[in-house]
């Protein structure tokens, strides 16, 4: 078990070097966006809250992944998770905006294990917690007096605070099977690609109401997962690189704010 853990940690350390380069790129993009925002003379800066349930989708590659070796089979299935947080939007014009914020992300997974002698399929659930700082550019098209359609794209800096492990047990007559799962994060920081499409209802007094879809795709696998089954002196292991892709339904509310007015210079 110790050798397997060292192997997993070694894989993650090698990937951290690439993640460091992507982090520098992300920081440069953030600086450019904030600089541009500082020179904007008109528009609205508003605060919003969002709740984004995650949806498994085969079309976007968010589906069951299978691993098999030495008689042991493991199916990793993404489950419904959620993304919750706050966003800050800066409007340059009526059609172009910039957005950032911070979100708590909970990815949920189920690993189903099959092994000869098992009393049926055994399942273990686990969650992988992370935080995200998105940087997006938004383009709007007006459809009516208060209705707007938008598309956006950008990057996200993803942060993973810790590893995760779960334990389980299966019995068949007098035989006991010990089940174990551990997932190591693939670096503390990673970059991901963001894409979004949706509709927004803007009111002057009650704020903005938004509904849409978002796709989040990390540039790397987010974790290295290992499952283990022990039965007396027999030990069965499987390894899997965990995907972090997800699709969400976006529900957002932005507080009403008045447009900023240019200050008059005193003579």
C-alpha positions in Angstrom: 0.0 0.0 0.0 2.9 2.4 0.8 4.4 1.8 -2.7 1.1 2.5 -4.3 0.7 5.7 -2.3 4.3 6.9 -3.3 3.5 6.2 -6.9 0.3 8.2 -6.8 2.1 11.1 -5.1 4.9 11.0 -7.7 2.4 11.2 -10.5 0.7 14.2 -8.9 4.0 16.0 -8.3 5.0 15.7 -12.0 1.7 17.2 -13.0 2.1 20.1 -10.5 4.9 21.5 -12.7 2.6 21.9 -15.7 -0.1 23.4 -13.5 2.4 26.0 -12.2 3.0 27.3 -15.8 -0.8 27.5 -16.4 -1.2 29.4 -13.1 1.2 32.1 -14.3 -0.7 32.4 -17.6 -4.0 32.7 -15.6 -2.5 35.4 -13.4 -1.4 37.4 -16.5 -4.9 37.2 -18.0 -6.5 38.4 -14.7 -4.2 41.4 -14.6 -5.1 42.4 -18.2 -8.8 42.1 -17.5 -8.6 44.1 -14.3 -6.5 46.8 -16.0 -9.1 47.1 -18.7 -11.8 47.4 -16.1 -10.0 50.3 -14.5 -10.1 52.3 -17.7 -13.8 51.8 -18.3 -15.7 55.1 -17.8 -19.3 53.8 -18.2 -21.3 50.8 -17.3 -22.4 48.9 -14.2 -20.5 46.9 -11.6 -22.8 44.6 -9.7 -22.6 41.7 -7.3 -24.5 38.4 -7.8 -25.0 35.0 -6.3 -25.3 31.8 -8.2 -26.4 28.1 -7.7 -25.4 25.6 -10.4 -26.5 22.0 -10.1 -24.2 19.6 -12.0 -25.6 17.2 -14.6 -24.0 14.0 -15.9 -24.0 14.0 -19.7 -22.6 11.4 -22.1 -22.5 14.0 -24.9 -19.9 16.1 -23.0 -17.9 13.1 -21.8 -19.3 13.2 -18.3 -20.1 9.5 -18.0 -19.1 6.2 -16.4 -15.5 5.2 -16.7 -14.5 1.6 -16.4 -11.3 0.1 -15.0 -10.5 -3.7 -14.8 -7.6 -5.8 -13.7 -7.0 -9.2 -12.0 -10.7 -10.1 -11.7 -11.6 -6.7 -10.1 -13.8 -4.3 -12.0 -14.5 -0.7 -11.0 -16.9 1.7 -12.5 -16.5 5.4 -11.7 -19.7 7.4 -12.2 -20.1 11.1 -11.8 -23.2 12.0 -9.7 -25.2 15.1 -9.2 -23.1 17.8 -7.5 -23.3 21.6 -7.1 -21.4 24.8 -7.6 -22.4 27.7 -5.3 -20.8 31.1 -4.8 -20.7 34.8 -5.6 -19.9 36.7 -8.9 -18.9 40.2 -9.7 -19.7 41.7 -13.1 -18.3 44.8 -14.7 -20.2 46.1 -17.7 -18.1 48.0 -20.3 -21.1 48.5 -22.7 -24.6 47.2 -22.9 -23.3 44.3 -24.9 -19.9 43.5 -23.4 -19.1 42.6 -19.8 -16.4 41.0 -17.7 -17.1 38.6 -14.8 -15.2 37.0 -11.9 -15.9 35.7 -8.5 -15.3 32.7 -6.2 -17.3 29.4 -5.9 -17.4 26.3 -3.8 -17.6 23.2 -5.9 -18.7 19.7 -4.8 -18.1 16.9 -7.2 -19.8 13.6 -6.3 -18.8 10.2 -7.5 -19.8 6.6 -7.1 -17.5 3.7 -7.6 -19.1 0.3 -8.2 -16.9 -2.8 -7.5 -17.3 -6.3 -8.9 -15.2 -9.2 -7.9 -15.7 -13.0 -8.1 -17.1 -14.1 -4.8 -18.7 -10.7 -4.0 -22.2 -10.8 -2.5 -23.4 -8.7 -5.4 -22.0 -5.4 -6.7 -20.6 -3.2 -4.0 -20.8 0.6 -4.1 -18.9 3.4 -2.4 -19.7 7.1 -2.7 -17.3 9.9 -2.2 -17.1 13.7 -2.8 -14.3 15.8 -4.1 -14.3 19.4 -2.8 -12.7 22.4 -4.7 -12.9 26.1 -5.1 -13.0 28.1 -8.4 -12.1 31.6 -9.4 -13.5 32.2 -12.9 -12.4 34.9 -15.4 -14.9 35.3 -18.2 -15.7 37.7 -21.0 -19.5 38.0 -21.8 -21.2 39.1 -25.0 -24.9 40.0 -24.9 -27.6 40.4 -27.6 -30.8 42.2 -26.7 -34.0 40.3 -27.6 -36.5 42.7 -26.0 -36.8 45.7 -23.6 -35.7 43.6 -20.7 -34.6 40.3 -22.2 -31.0 39.5 -23.2 -29.2 36.5 -24.6 -25.5 35.9 -23.8 -22.5 33.7 -24.6 -19.3 33.8 -22.6 -16.0 32.0 -22.4 -12.8 32.2 -20.3 -10.7 30.4 -17.8 -11.0 29.2 -14.2 -8.4 28.8 -11.5 -9.4 25.6 -9.6 -8.1 24.9 -6.1 -8.3 21.6 -4.3 -7.6 21.8 -0.6 -7.2 18.1 0.3 -7.2 14.4 -0.6 -10.2 12.2 0.1 -10.7 8.6 1.2 -13.6 6.2 2.1 -13.9 2.8 3.7 -16.5 0.0 3.3 -17.2 -3.6 4.0 -18.9 -6.5 2.3 -19.8 -9.9 3.8 -20.6 -13.3 2.3 -21.3 -16.0 4.8 -18.2 -15.9 7.0 -16.0 -14.1 4.5 -15.4 -10.4 5.0 -14.2 -8.1 2.3 -12.6 -4.8 3.3 -13.1 -2.0 0.7 -11.0 1.1 0.4 -10.9 4.1 -1.9 -8.5 7.1 -1.9 -8.2 10.0 -4.3 -5.1 12.2 -4.4 -5.5 15.7 -5.8 -3.5 16.3 -9.0 -1.9 19.4 -7.6 -3.3 22.2 -5.5 -4.0 24.5 -8.4 -5.2 23.8 -11.9 -6.6 25.7 -14.9 -9.9 24.9 -16.7 -11.7 26.1 -19.7 -15.2 27.7 -19.3 -18.0 28.1 -21.8 -21.5 29.4 -21.1 -24.8 30.2 -22.8 -28.0 31.6 -21.4 -30.7 34.3 -21.1 -31.1 37.2 -18.7 -34.1 39.3 -17.6 -32.9 42.7 -16.5 -35.1 44.9 -14.3 -34.2 48.4 -13.1 -35.5 48.0 -9.5 -35.3 44.2 -8.8 -32.0 43.3 -10.4 -31.1 40.7 -13.0 -32.4 37.2 -13.2 -30.3 34.7 -15.2 -30.7 31.1 -16.4 -28.4 29.2 -18.7 -25.9 26.3 -19.1 -22.2 26.1 -18.4 -19.4 23.7 -19.3 -16.3 23.3 -17.2 -13.3 21.3 -18.6 -10.0 21.1 -16.7 -6.9 20.9 -18.8 -5.7 17.9 -16.7 -7.3 15.1 -14.8 -8.1 16.4 -11.3 -7.1 13.4 -9.3 -5.5 10.0 -9.0 -7.8 7.5 -7.5 -7.1 4.0 -6.2 -9.5 1.3 -5.0 -8.5 -1.7 -2.9 -10.3 -4.9 -1.9 -8.8 -7.1 0.8 -10.1 -10.7 1.5 -7.9 -12.5 4.0 -4.4 -12.6 2.4 -5.7 -11.6 -1.1 -5.4 -8.0 -2.1 -6.9 -6.5 -5.3 -6.1 -3.0 -6.5 -7.1 -0.7 -9.4 -5.9 2.8 -10.3 -7.9 5.5 -12.2 -7.2 9.1 -13.2 -10.3 11.1 -12.2 -12.0 13.4 -14.7 -13.3 16.7 -13.5 -15.5 17.8 -16.4 -19.0 18.9 -15.6 -22.1 20.5 -17.1 -24.3 22.8 -15.0 -27.7 24.5 -15.1 -27.0 28.1 -14.1 -29.3 30.0 -11.8 -28.1 33.5 -10.9 -29.3 36.7 -9.4 -27.6 40.1 -9.7 -28.4 43.0 -7.3 -29.7 46.2 -8.9 -27.0 48.8 -9.3 -27.1 52.3 -10.9 -24.7 53.0 -13.8 -21.6 54.8 -12.8 -21.3 58.4 -13.8 -18.1 60.1 -14.9 -16.9 62.6 -12.3 -16.7 66.2 -13.4 -13.3 67.8 -13.2 -13.1 70.9 -11.2 -11.6 74.0 -12.8 
